[in-house]
Structure formats: C-alpha cells, structure tokens
Amino acid sequence: MLKKTIEIKSPRNAYGETLVELGATNKNIVVLDADLSCSTQTCKFQKAYPDRFFNSGIAEQDMMCTAAGLATEGKIPFVSTFAMFATARCLDQIRNSICYPRLNVKIVATHGGVTVGEDGASHQALEDISYMRSIPDICVIIPADYNEVKQVVKYASEIYGPVYIRIARTNLKTVFDESSYVFNPERAVKVREGSDVTIVTNGETLMEVISCADMLKEKGINAEVLHVPVIKPFLAAGDVIESAKKTGVVITVENHSIIGGLGSAVCEVLSQSLPTRVLRIGTPDCFGQSGEQRSLLEFYGLTDTKLCENISRYLGKK
Amino acid sequence: MIHAAKSGHPGGSLSCVEILSVLYNKIMFVPCDWKKSADFHKRDRFILSKGHASAALYSVLAQKGFFPVEELMTFRKLGSRLQGHPSTRTGLEGIEVSTGSLGQGLSIATGVALALKLNNNPANVFVLLGDGEMQEGSVWEALMSAAHKKLDNLIIVIDKNNLQIDGDTNDVKSLEPLNDKLESFGWNTKEVDGHNEDELEKAFIEAKKSTKPFAVIANTIKGKGVSYMENNAGWHGKAPNDDELKIALEELNA
C-alpha cells in the first residue's frame, strides 16, 4: 500500500491528467475555471477537449452557478480555482445553487492551506474545510498525494452529488503505491501502527506526520498514524474511535485552522462516543502570512520536527 | 394563498403575472405532465431568478395542470412542496432549479443554455429577474458571460417595478440607464409595458429570433391590480389580513 521509493510529484498534475483520462470516455464531463487554469492544471483538459472547457474569467460566483446550470442538464462539471476563492467567495452559490438542489458538481480547489506561500494571507485558505463541512449533502475529500488525487478525482466522477476536493499547491512526496493502494471513502488508512498515541491527519501533512512518527519512535513513543481523506460524510469515524480506545490520546494535524476542520470533526465524534483528550494542531484561529512554503509550515508547527517537539511535550516526554 | 400562509411576497408576484401568463400560455413549450412527457427534454426551460415571486409561478403552474390547484393552499407550510422560494428538492412539477438567494438565476441559466448547445438541443431558456435583483454584482458577471458565449438561446425578462424592500429603486441604488447598460454588455433589448400581453408576446417572438442573448425590460407596477398594494414597497413581503384579502379579490376579479 505504501510507496517504497521516494518520489516527488505534483498533486495538481494528477488532477489535470485524470481529468483528461476521464474526459476521453465520459463525454458528460465539462470543466470550468476562473482564469487560473495553468495553476489548477485544468488547462490540460482545455487542450484536449476545448469544446467542454469554459473559462468564466475572474468571476467565480458566476462560474459556480454556471456549473449548477450545466449539472441541471446532466453534465458533470468539475469547477476549479484556488481554495480561497472557490469557497469563501462562492459560499452562497455553493450552498443554495449546488448543494440545496443536490447537483452533481465537483469543486476541485487547489492552493489550500498556508503552503500557498509567498502570496500571503489573502490567498491562503485556512477555513475552506470548515465552510464546506457545514453545508448539508456535500462530500469533502482531502487527498494526500499524487496517487491518491488520481483515485479521488475518478471516484468523484463516479458518485452522484456535490463533492469538494482540496488539493495542495506543493509538490509532495508520494505516500501511496499506485498499484496496491485502493482509496476507500469509508475508512481511515492506518499508515503506522502504534499504541501510545493516535495521530489523525490528511492532505499534505500526512508525509510530515509519518516522518514525525518515526522520530517519536526514537524517543520511545509508538504513534499510530491515521490518514482520513474523507471527513464528510465522516464514515471513518469508527476507525478513529477504535484507535483512540487503544491509545487513549489523540492528536489531529492539518494544514487548516483548528476550528471547523479535521480537528473539530474528530472532537465531535469522540466527545459523543468516547471522551478522549485531543490536541488539535493547525493554524490557531489566525490569518496566514507571506513566506516560503517550508518556513510557513515550520512557523505553524506543521513540519515533522516541530510536530515531534509539540507532541512529545504534550505527552510529557521530552 | 399568501393570505392562507400568513406570509409571502404579494407585490412582486402581482407585477409579473402577465409576464408568466404570456410565457406559459403563448411562448414556451412546457409539457404539464412534466417528466412523464416523451417530449420532456424538448421543453423550454424557465428559471424564476426572483424566487420570492413563487406565489405567481405556483399559481400559473397549478392553473396549467402541473399539480392540483388545491395544493396551492399548502404554500409556505410545513411539509409542503410549495416552499417559500422554489425548490427542486420537493419534486414539484414545473420547477427547474432552486432559487431564492438573489442574483444566481442568470448564471445558472447560462449553464443550462451552454448544456443545451452542447447537446444540440434547440430549446430556449427564459429567466425572470427582478429589477432590484440587478443590483447583485454576479448578475453582471452572468450578463457578460452570456454575451461572450453567444448564448442566443437565452432570454431574460426584467420585471421592472421600480420598488425594492427599502423603497424606490432609484433612491436605493439606481440601475439607469438600464437599457444602455444591457446593450453595451452585448445584449439585444426591448422595453415593453409588462402588463400588456400583446406587447410582451411580440417582444418574446422578436427575442427568439435574436442572434444575441435578449433582454425584455418589462415596465410593471408592483402590486398591480390591488389598489392599496400598487406602487407601495410596504407590500413587498407581507400577507393581507381578512378584510384586505376581500378587497384584493374583489378588485382582481373586477
């Protein structure tokens, strides 16, 4: 399931390439972008199928509702822009014109989290998962690497209904093996087995958490690492509860605000089913800032070494 | 039905009655057996972007036989298919899309129009917008998109009753010169008396022949037909009481 050799690949390319593959056989797939098609990689689809690609220009709200109209007529629109503009700017359109009528629109947003980098706070979506998770009937997926993005995009095209997929800007180490890993929307992926602490994560922080778990091991802490790609519907909740039963303490790690995202989702289910001590690691109810991707991850405590420091301190072991 | 529901939007519903009547009786092809019709896919699509005029749309649909007239009295009540603003969730025959949050219907319509073109479907898309609604910025995004994408299968009607909740549209935020704005956005336009069925019909016939997206600006009177409601912003969103209902029905039936 896990990749043996280290490879660094762009999750955004995975998106663009998969769209082209799907578009060849499924003629109902149409793609919309708001002047960011090179950044989101929907330009690949545009090149292959220009008749089924629509650039809305810098008009995201119009784009979302246009997608709703296309879906009303049986098309399967994939709509892309940066996570900031896809969600915050279009929240009303997504809620009222896509989710309320339960239309088959797939919102694939790139550039989620602080790793947008130098562009700074105005472009760093730290609340997008929170917004999306609060709307009824939308499926929210945060894949971790190139290979998982490919499977998730295909999965989205096969299920009916609104889907939000958040893709990182960063080129990432591939975690999952392309031939043996099978994406399962109902389960958490147990990436490391352990008994001292459960670390739950998803998206681009997975690689950092895996590396952090290896560092913790050297300190005598056996961490169980769970990757939860689908946090709405949170069908993997049972796996998180199961692990928490074993370890008794849970850490959540996400490239997102600690309010409303993975940390909140985990706390919601644990507080009801198995009250457990939870430390939420993410951006602490603040706006981001400019900086290099790595420096930002470090500043917000999301690199492997920072995570290792914080988690060992929390567990009372230095 | 607004009286029975004890809430609703009589003013903006009465201003668009003739528009809906002409569209459903003389212009659009829409089978009232809805999805059961073999010609369902050929129907002209209608989107009520000013979703608060739902009472008028439901009335026309019921009268055309889309659903039983008695169902009108469930309007805005718990469990009703006739939601305060039109919804596709309830499965009500005749409703194409869910609307209510203003400014979104035209963008949805451009998506529908694009899909029809991709499918080589010759049906037209009709959208009814309120003039107050034209203050929403995304309407202008959509106007730009429709012209850019050469959507000659898209026809909008602007129910220009010159009133919105807080008063006269020209005092709140003027749209003028509306006609010039639309033309400069690449649309063909026609201004008509929105209560004159002949003028409306002629405008729609012209619109269907247009090679550009087409806007019918319908000059209307908010609350048309009920003396105490006419041109009175106070009747945007409230229901008449028993006595007021009696007067309204007498005047409308006169």
Chai-1 contact restraints between the chains, C-beta under 6 A:
chainA,res_idxA,chainB,res_idxB,connection_type,confidence,min_distance_angstrom,max_distance_angstrom,comment,restraint_id
A,A59,B,E141,contact,1.0,0.0,6.0,A-B,restraint_1
A,Q61,B,S138,contact,1.0,0.0,6.0,A-B,restraint_2
A,D62,B,S107,contact,1.0,0.0,6.0,A-B,restraint_3
A,D62,B,S138,contact,1.0,0.0,6.0,A-B,restraint_4
A,D62,B,E141,contact,1.0,0.0,6.0,A-B,restraint_5
A,D62,B,A142,contact,1.0,0.0,6.0,A-B,restraint_6
A,D62,B,S145,contact,1.0,0.0,6.0,A-B,restraint_7
A,C65,B,Q104,contact,1.0,0.0,6.0,A-B,restraint_8
A,C65,B,S107,contact,1.0,0.0,6.0,A-B,restraint_9
A,C65,B,I108,contact,1.0,0.0,6.0,A-B,restraint_10
A,T66,B,S107,contact,1.0,0.0,6.0,A-B,restraint_11
A,T66,B,T110,contact,1.0,0.0,6.0,A-B,restraint_12
A,T66,B,G111,contact,1.0,0.0,6.0,A-B,restraint_13
A,A68,B,I108,contact,1.0,0.0,6.0,A-B,restraint_14
A,G69,B,I108,contact,1.0,0.0,6.0,A-B,restraint_15
A,G69,B,G111,contact,1.0,0.0,6.0,A-B,restraint_16
A,G69,B,V112,contact,1.0,0.0,6.0,A-B,restraint_17
A,L70,B,G111,contact,1.0,0.0,6.0,A-B,restraint_18
A,L70,B,A115,contact,1.0,0.0,6.0,A-B,restraint_19
A,T72,B,V97,contact,1.0,0.0,6.0,A-B,restraint_20
A,T72,B,V112,contact,1.0,0.0,6.0,A-B,restraint_21
A,E73,B,V112,contact,1.0,0.0,6.0,A-B,restraint_22
A,E73,B,A115,contact,1.0,0.0,6.0,A-B,restraint_23
A,K75,B,A115,contact,1.0,0.0,6.0,A-B,restraint_24
A,D92,B,S101,contact,1.0,0.0,6.0,A-B,restraint_25
A,N96,B,S101,contact,1.0,0.0,6.0,A-B,restraint_26
A,S97,B,Q104,contact,1.0,0.0,6.0,A-B,restraint_27
A,S97,B,I108,contact,1.0,0.0,6.0,A-B,restraint_28
A,Y100,B,S98,contact,1.0,0.0,6.0,A-B,restraint_29
A,P101,B,T88,contact,1.0,0.0,6.0,A-B,restraint_30
A,P101,B,S98,contact,1.0,0.0,6.0,A-B,restraint_31
